[in-house]
Amino acid sequence: MKVITLSLRTQQPILATSFAGDPNSDVSYSYIPGSMIRGAVIGRYMKQHSLSELDLAKDEVKRLFFYGNSTCYLNAYLQSKEGKRTLPIPRSWFKEKNTELTDESPLRVYDFSLDKGDELETPKPFGEGFWTKERGMITHYKENRRINIHNHRDRKKGRSRQGEGEIFRYEAIDSEQTFQAVILCSSETDAQVIRNLLAKSPDIWLGGSQSAGYGHTQIHISNIIDAADWNEVNIPVDDDDRTDRKFLTATLLSDLILRDDWGQYAIIPPSTKHEIPAPLTRELKKILGGEIQPIRCFSSSTIVGGFNRKWGLPLPTVTALAAGSVFVFKLENSLTSEQIQVIETKGIGERKTEGFGRVTINWLNQEDFILKVPDPISDTSVPKLETDSSHNLAAQMAERLLHKKLDEALQKYLGRNSIKGDIHNSQLSRLEFVARQALTTGDCNLVVSLLQVSSQFDNAKIGGNNQSLKQQLETWLSHPNSWSWMSNQQELRVNVASVERSIIDEFAQNSKLAEKYTLRLIMALAKKAKKEDIDDL
């Protein structure tokens, strides 16, 4: 078996539509499906041979595009900064509920497929994304997305239809990201044919809405290598740690499509409570040739579809076990490297030629570890600001982006909190008026003086806070630079062409940014409390 690896650099957003979102939106997968790559190669094959349609009876066509045992087009996952193909986050990874992974704060993660210890008080699944091991550290990757709004237009007139004007929301994979795909071929000849097709042009179009500015991608192809020199999880199958375990842990590297004994698509997780073995248990037993007993699983399901360009119609939707699902079995017989090789090379289930059914056995061996985000890379492509006017323009752009982030944080706080208690609207109006007066200069003392002359501020609170409204406002106004009402301070940093703006830099201090946003918050809380009081009436 031969292996072709290729990097796909998105020049435009890619719309690889999944079944997430509402009916008026298209939400892309977080990766480029193998079916899209196969479709692009089929298009080039037909163009090279001047075909209007494929001859499905031809042996070469079957081997290259339709037989999973001959050629497999694996999903293109994000490429790490070290050039590795990342893999989906296992669903057996858990973290403490209230902890989050940030640039400044790595996160301790526990793998419950190996040991469900008592270290976590309130365990929560880590979530989705991709990961790889870099310089001995587990690194988390997340794709960037772009949201675009489109109007339904008349194809002939080029404008919105009168009386309709529907709005569609596209959430696509953003441009300027690199994904790595793998194509497995059964022979050197087939691998060379596919590589020659891909090498005809570095530009390729993938996904939907290509005429609307989506799908342009550039390809970089590596040399063809032997399958013995490649492994999807970068761990040899004959590693003693993988064969000497008393348990078998199967982790899905892509979605898995299986049928039950009656031919129906099934997403039944393995369980000892079922008299009839689950489809996954049945498939593994065929390969292993012995009994296996389910112990625990960490799984999720998804809906899989697609689009057939020949028909011009979507493919029938089917249910599948989601990538990242983890299943643990107890073994009766010892596991051999040959059995692992069969499972990981050939895959399991249906539509393997499109990248479905990728499974790895006894992959992970750390019960807990530190997860971090990728190290920043200095971008030499950032333009140098050679004139004062360009520097000032970049500074203005950065300041506006920072203000936008602050506005979003303020709205987020207002959505969760409001003023409650025995306070008249007249006092709320007075508070709003004085805060607005102070906003022009950022003088918080004006509001502090108002708080001293009315006892009603002692009878109200903000949300479930134990402090009175007066005490809370005085805390904010006396220490505005602490930004204590904001939970995501580490994200409030903007960089435009090497000009940086944040809530703690000299720009923020000179413009009294903390004081002014504290006053804006007080104004918004007072206004919201008055509106809620009117609505209650």
C-alpha positions in Angstrom: 0.0 0.0 0.0 1.2 3.5 -0.9 0.5 6.8 0.9 0.1 10.3 -0.6 0.0 13.2 1.9 -1.1 16.7 0.7 -1.5 20.0 2.3 -4.6 22.2 1.4 -4.2 25.9 2.0 -7.6 27.7 1.9 -7.5 30.8 -0.3 -11.2 31.4 0.1 -13.7 30.2 2.8 -14.8 26.6 2.3 -18.4 25.5 2.7 -18.3 21.8 3.6 -22.0 21.8 4.7 -23.0 19.7 7.7 -26.4 19.2 9.2 -25.9 21.6 12.0 -27.7 25.0 12.3 -31.3 26.0 11.4 -33.0 25.6 8.0 -31.8 29.1 6.8 -28.1 28.5 7.5 -25.4 26.3 6.2 -22.8 25.3 8.8 -19.5 23.8 7.6 -17.8 20.8 9.1 -14.6 21.7 11.0 -12.6 19.7 8.4 -12.5 19.0 4.7 -14.3 15.7 4.1 -12.5 13.0 2.1 -15.5 12.8 -0.2 -14.8 16.4 -1.4 -11.2 15.5 -2.2 -12.3 12.4 -4.0 -14.8 14.5 -6.0 -12.1 17.0 -7.0 -9.9 14.2 -8.2 -12.7 12.6 -10.2 -13.3 16.0 -11.9 -9.7 16.1 -13.0 -9.7 12.5 -14.1 -12.8 13.2 -16.3 -11.3 16.3 -17.7 -8.0 14.6 -18.5 -9.8 11.8 -20.4 -12.5 14.1 -21.9 -15.3 12.2 -20.3 -18.8 13.4 -19.7 -19.4 10.6 -17.2 -17.4 7.8 -15.6 -17.4 4.3 -16.9 -18.3 2.5 -13.7 -17.5 -0.9 -15.2 -13.8 0.1 -15.8 -11.4 -1.6 -13.4 -9.2 1.5 -13.0 -12.3 3.7 -12.1 -13.4 1.2 -9.5 -9.9 1.0 -7.9 -9.3 4.8 -7.9 -12.7 6.0 -6.7 -15.1 3.4 -5.4 -13.4 0.4 -3.8 -12.5 1.2 -0.1 -10.0 -1.7 -0.1 -8.2 -0.1 -3.0 -8.2 3.7 -2.4 -9.2 5.7 0.6 -9.5 9.5 0.7 -9.1 10.4 4.4 -10.5 13.6 5.8 -8.3 16.7 5.7 -7.8 17.8 9.3 -6.0 20.9 10.5 -2.2 20.9 10.0 -0.1 21.8 13.0 2.6 24.4 13.0 5.1 21.6 12.8 3.5 20.2 9.7 1.7 17.3 11.3 -1.9 16.2 10.6 -3.9 16.7 13.8 -6.6 14.3 14.9 -10.1 14.8 16.5 -10.2 15.3 20.3 -11.3 12.0 22.0 -14.6 12.2 23.8 -13.1 10.5 26.8 -11.2 13.6 27.7 -12.6 15.5 30.7 -11.8 18.7 32.5 -13.0 20.6 35.6 -16.3 22.2 34.7 -15.3 25.9 35.3 -11.9 25.8 33.8 -11.1 27.0 30.3 -8.1 26.7 28.0 -6.5 30.1 27.2 -3.2 31.3 25.7 -1.9 32.1 29.2 -3.5 29.2 31.0 -2.8 25.6 30.0 -5.4 23.0 31.2 -5.1 19.7 32.9 -7.1 17.1 31.2 -8.0 13.6 32.3 -8.6 10.6 30.0 -11.5 8.6 31.5 -11.0 5.7 29.1 -7.9 4.8 31.1 -8.9 5.8 34.6 -11.9 7.6 36.0 -10.2 9.0 39.1 -11.6 11.3 41.8 -9.4 14.3 40.9 -12.3 16.2 39.3 -15.1 17.5 41.5 -17.4 18.3 38.5 -16.1 16.6 35.4 -17.1 18.0 32.0 -16.2 16.7 28.5 -13.4 18.8 27.1 -15.3 19.5 23.8 -14.4 19.4 20.2 -11.4 20.3 18.2 -8.1 18.7 17.1 -4.9 17.9 18.8 -1.3 16.6 18.2 1.8 16.1 20.2 4.5 18.8 19.7 7.8 18.9 21.6 6.5 16.5 24.1 3.4 18.6 24.9 -0.3 17.9 23.9 -1.4 20.9 21.8 -5.0 21.8 21.0 -6.0 23.2 17.6 -9.3 24.8 16.6 -10.3 25.9 13.1 -11.2 29.5 12.3 -14.7 30.2 10.9 -16.3 33.0 8.9 -19.9 33.9 9.0 -21.4 35.5 5.9 -25.0 36.7 5.3 -26.5 36.2 1.8 -29.8 37.3 0.3 -32.0 35.0 -1.8 -31.8 36.5 -5.3 -33.6 35.9 -8.6 -31.2 34.1 -10.9 -32.3 36.1 -14.0 -32.8 39.6 -12.5 -29.9 39.4 -10.1 -31.8 40.9 -7.2 -34.0 39.8 -4.3 -37.4 38.5 -5.3 -40.2 40.9 -4.5 -42.1 39.9 -1.4 -39.5 37.2 -0.4 -36.0 38.4 0.4 -35.0 35.5 2.5 -31.7 35.8 4.3 -29.2 32.9 4.5 -26.4 32.5 6.9 -23.2 30.7 5.8 -20.7 29.6 8.5 -17.7 28.4 6.6 -14.1 27.4 7.2 -12.2 30.6 7.0 -9.4 31.3 4.5 -5.7 31.2 5.2 -5.7 27.9 7.1 -3.8 24.7 6.2 -5.4 21.3 6.3 -3.6 18.0 5.7 -5.2 15.1 3.9 -4.0 11.5 3.2 -4.8 9.3 0.3 -4.2 5.5 0.7 -3.6 3.5 -2.5 -3.3 -0.2 -3.0 -0.5 0.0 -5.6 2.3 2.3 -6.8 0.5 2.6 -10.2 -2.7 4.0 -8.7 -0.8 6.3 -6.4 1.1 7.8 -9.3 -2.1 8.3 -11.3 -3.7 10.2 -8.5 -0.6 12.2 -7.7 -0.3 13.2 -11.4 -3.9 14.4 -11.4 -3.4 16.5 -8.3 -0.1 17.9 -9.7 -1.7 19.3 -12.8 -2.6 22.6 -11.1 -2.0 23.9 -7.5 -5.4 25.5 -7.6 -8.5 23.4 -6.8 -12.1 24.3 -5.8 -13.8 22.4 -3.0 -17.3 22.5 -1.4 -20.4 24.4 -2.2 -21.2 27.9 -3.5 -18.0 28.1 -5.6 -19.5 30.8 -7.8 -20.2 33.0 -4.8 -16.5 33.2 -3.6 -16.1 29.9 -1.8 -13.9 26.9 -2.2 -10.6 28.1 -3.8 -7.7 26.0 -2.3 -4.1 25.5 -3.1 -2.5 22.0 -3.0 1.0 21.1 -1.9 1.8 17.4 -2.6 4.4 15.3 -0.8 6.2 12.3 -2.3 4.6 8.9 -2.4 5.7 6.8 0.5 5.3 3.2 1.5 2.6 2.4 4.1 5.2 0.8 6.3 6.7 4.2 6.8 3.4 5.9 7.7 1.0 5.6 10.6 -2.1 7.7 11.2 -1.4 8.1 14.9 2.4 8.1 14.6 2.8 5.1 16.9 4.0 1.7 15.5 1.5 -1.1 15.6 4.1 -3.4 17.1 4.7 -1.1 20.1 4.6 -3.3 23.2 2.4 -0.8 25.0 -0.3 -1.4 22.4 -0.2 -5.2 22.4 0.4 -6.0 26.0 -2.8 -4.4 27.5 -5.6 -6.5 29.0 -8.1 -4.1 27.5 -8.8 -3.0 23.9 -9.6 0.7 23.4 -11.0 1.7 20.0 -11.0 5.4 19.2 -12.7 6.7 16.1 -10.6 9.0 14.0 -13.5 9.7 11.7 -17.3 9.2 11.6 -18.2 5.5 11.5 -21.2 4.1 9.5 -22.5 0.7 10.6 -25.6 -1.5 10.0 -27.3 -3.8 12.5 -28.2 -7.4 11.8 -31.4 -6.3 10.0 -29.5 -4.0 7.6 -30.6 -0.7 9.3 -28.1 2.0 10.0 -27.3 1.8 13.7 -25.6 4.0 16.3 -26.0 1.6 19.2 -23.0 1.8 21.5 -21.6 -1.5 22.8 -23.1 -2.6 26.1 -23.3 -5.7 28.2 -27.0 -5.1 28.7 -27.7 -6.0 25.1 -28.4 -9.6 24.2 -27.4 -9.0 20.6 -23.9 -7.6 20.2 -23.7 -4.0 19.0 -22.6 -3.6 15.3 -19.2 -2.3 16.4 -18.6 -5.3 18.8 -19.6 -7.6 16.0 -17.1 -6.0 13.5 -14.2 -6.1 16.0 -14.9 -9.7 16.9 -14.7 -10.7 13.2 -11.2 -9.3 13.0 -9.9 -10.4 16.4 -11.4 -13.9 16.2 -12.2 -14.0 19.9 -14.7 -12.7 22.5 -14.6 -9.1 23.7 -16.7 -7.7 26.5 -17.8 -4.0 26.5 -16.8 -2.1 29.6 -17.4 1.6 29.0 -17.8 4.0 26.1 -17.7 7.8 25.5 -19.6 8.3 22.3 -21.8 10.6 20.3 -23.7 10.4 17.1 -24.0 12.5 14.0 -25.9 12.7 10.8 -24.0 12.1 7.6 -25.0 13.2 4.1 -23.4 14.5 1.0 -24.1 15.7 -2.5 -24.0 13.8 -5.8 -23.0 16.2 -8.6 -24.1 13.8 -11.3 -27.6 13.6 -9.9 -27.6 17.2 -8.8 -29.2 16.0 -5.6 -28.2 15.5 -2.0 -27.3 12.0 -0.8 -29.6 10.1 1.6 -28.8 11.0 5.2 -27.6 8.3 7.5 -26.7 8.2 11.2 -23.2 7.5 12.3 -21.0 7.3 15.4 -19.1 10.6 15.6 -15.4 11.0 15.3 -13.6 11.0 18.6 -15.9 8.4 20.2 -14.0 6.0 22.5 -15.0 2.4 23.3 -13.3 0.2 25.9 -13.5 -3.7 25.8 -12.1 -6.5 27.9 -10.1 -9.0 26.0 -10.1 -12.7 26.5 -7.2 -13.4 24.1 -4.0 -11.4 23.6 -3.9 -8.8 21.0 -1.4 -9.0 18.1 0.2 -6.3 16.0 -1.2 -7.9 12.9 -4.7 -7.5 14.2 -4.1 -3.8 15.0 -2.6 -3.4 11.5 -5.7 -4.8 9.8 -8.1 -2.6 11.7 -6.1 0.6 11.3 -5.2 0.1 7.6 -8.5 -1.1 6.2 -10.9 0.6 8.6 -14.4 -0.5 9.6 -17.9 0.0 8.2 -19.2 1.7 5.1 -18.0 4.4 2.7 -14.4 3.8 3.7 -13.2 5.2 0.4 -14.5 8.6 1.5 -12.6 8.5 4.8 -15.2 7.0 7.1 -14.5 4.2 9.5 -11.0 5.2 10.6 -10.2 3.5 13.9 -7.1 3.2 16.0 -6.5 0.6 18.7 -4.8 1.2 22.2 -3.7 4.7 21.1 -3.5 6.8 24.3 -1.7 5.9 27.5 -1.7 9.0 29.7 -4.3 9.1 32.4 -3.9 12.9 32.8 -1.8 15.5 31.0 -1.4 19.3 30.4 -3.1 20.6 27.3 -2.0 23.9 25.8 -2.7 26.1 22.7 -0.1 26.4 19.9 2.9 28.6 20.5 2.6 31.9 18.6 4.7 32.2 15.4 6.2 35.5 14.5 4.5 36.5 11.2 7.0 38.0 8.8 4.2 38.8 6.4 2.9 41.6 8.7 3.4 44.9 6.8 5.8 47.4 8.2 4.3 50.8 8.9 6.8 53.2 7.3 4.8 56.5 7.7 3.1 58.2 10.5 -0.3 58.2 8.7 -0.3 54.5 8.2 0.7 53.9 11.9 -2.2 56.2 13.0 -4.6 54.4 10.7 -3.6 51.0 12.2 -3.9 52.5 15.7 -7.5 53.7 14.9 -8.4 50.3 13.5 -7.1 48.6 16.6 -8.9 51.0 18.9 -12.2 50.4 17.1 -11.7 46.6 17.3 -11.0 46.9 21.0 -14.1 49.0 21.6 -16.1 46.4 19.7 -14.8 43.6 22.0 -15.6 45.7 25.1 -19.1 46.4 23.8 -19.6 42.6 23.4 -18.4 41.9 26.9 -20.7 44.6 28.3 -23.7 43.2 26.5 -22.7 39.7 27.8 -22.7 41.0 31.4 -26.0 42.7 31.0 -27.6 39.5 29.7 -26.7 37.7 32.9 -27.2 40.5 35.5 -29.7 43.2 36.4 -30.6 45.5 39.3 -33.1 43.9 41.7 -34.7 45.3 44.9 -36.6 48.2 46.4 -35.4 51.2 44.3 -37.5 53.9 42.5 -37.3 54.6 38.8 -36.6 58.2 39.7 -33.4 57.2 41.5 -32.4 55.0 38.6 -33.0 57.9 36.2 -30.9 60.1 38.4 -28.1 57.5 38.4 -28.2 57.2 34.6 -28.2 61.0 34.2 -25.2 61.6 36.5 -23.2 58.7 34.9 -23.8 60.2 31.5 -22.5 63.5 32.7 -19.4 61.9 34.1 -18.8 59.9 30.9 -17.4 62.9 28.9 -14.5 63.3 31.3 -14.4 59.8 33.0 -14.8 61.4 36.4 -16.2 58.6 38.6 -16.4 60.8 41.7 -19.7 62.4 40.4 -21.5 59.1 40.7 -19.8 58.3 44.0 -21.2 61.6 45.4 -24.7 60.6 44.2 -24.5 57.2 46.0 -23.9 59.0 49.3 -27.1 61.0 49.3 -29.7 58.3 48.8 -30.4 55.3 51.0 -32.3 53.5 48.2 -29.0 52.3 46.7 -28.6 50.2 49.9 -31.9 48.4 49.3 -31.0 47.0 45.9 -28.5 44.5 44.5 -27.1 43.4 41.2 -28.1 39.8 40.4 -27.2 37.3 43.2 -24.4 39.5 44.6 -24.2 39.7 48.4 -23.2 43.3 48.2 -25.7 46.1 48.1 -26.0 48.1 44.9 -24.2 51.0 46.6 -21.3 48.8 47.7 -21.0 47.2 44.3 -21.0 50.5 42.4 -18.5 52.0 44.8 -16.2 49.0 44.3 -16.3 49.4 40.6 -15.9 53.2 40.6 -13.0 53.2 43.1 -11.0 50.5 41.2 -12.2 50.7 37.6 -8.8 49.4 36.2 -9.5 46.1 37.8 -12.3 45.4 35.3 -13.8 43.1 38.0 -17.1 42.9 36.2 -15.5 41.3 33.1 -14.7 37.6 32.9 -12.6 37.4 29.7 -10.0 40.1 30.3 -7.2 37.9 28.7 -9.1 38.1 25.3 -9.2 41.9 25.3 -6.1 42.5 23.2 -6.0 43.6 19.6 -3.1 43.7 17.1 -3.3 45.4 13.7 -0.1 45.5 11.7 2.1 45.3 14.8 0.1 48.1 16.6 -1.4 46.6 19.7 -4.2 47.9 21.9 -5.4 46.4 25.2 -7.3 47.4 28.3 -4.2 47.9 30.4 -1.8 49.7 28.0 -0.9 53.4 27.9 -3.7 54.2 25.4 -6.3 52.8 27.8 -4.9 54.8 30.8 -4.7 58.1 28.8 -8.2 57.8 27.4 -9.7 56.6 30.8 -11.1 53.5 29.1 -11.7 51.6 32.3 -13.6 54.6 33.9 -15.7 55.3 30.8 -16.8 51.6 30.4 -17.6 51.4 34.1 -19.9 54.4 33.7 -21.4 52.9 30.6 -22.1 49.7 32.4 -23.8 51.6 35.3 -25.9 53.5 32.7 -26.9 50.3 31.0 -27.9 48.6 34.2 -30.0 51.5 35.3 -31.8 51.7 31.9 -32.4 47.9 31.9 -33.9 48.0 35.5 -36.3 50.8 34.5 -37.4 48.9 31.4 -38.0 45.7 33.4 -40.0 47.6 35.9 -42.2 49.0 33.2 -42.6 45.6 31.6 -43.7 44.2 35.0 -46.5 46.7 35.2 
